[in-house]
Amino acid sequence: MQKCPNAKRVNALTRHTQNAKNAMPASEGPQKIGDVLGDVIDELGIRRELDEARVVETWATIAGPQINGVTESAWVNRQTLYVKLTSAAWRQELTMRRSDWRDRLNDELGSELVEKIVFR
């Protein structure tokens, strides 16, 4: 029998669902789906990964096609967005305005998920 690679997360989701059924009194009524999903995300321990994915996705959106055209890769580590570029000229230009880009990115995200941007 092959073991499910996401067994830990599936088990956590199952436990959360069972606990929610047992914990919610009938008089409380339905819960908002956003609240339930937030609880599940926390229970699964994937909030950081989801936030990091949102940062990279949002960076690609605000950077636009010209910057995306010279972007080799982007990733997040400890609230720092790393953007690897293929153009030294663009790297210099973006580095000079990195605090503006960080502020714009965090505004778009709706929270301070990025403390610093490093262009490589």
Secondary structure, DSSP 8 states (H G I E B T S, - for coil): ----TTHHHHHHHHHHHHHHHHHS-GGG----HHHHHHHHHHHHT-HHHHHHHHHHHHHHHHHHHHHHTTEEEEEEETTEEEEEES-HHHHHHHHHTHHHHHHHHHHHHTS---SEEEE-
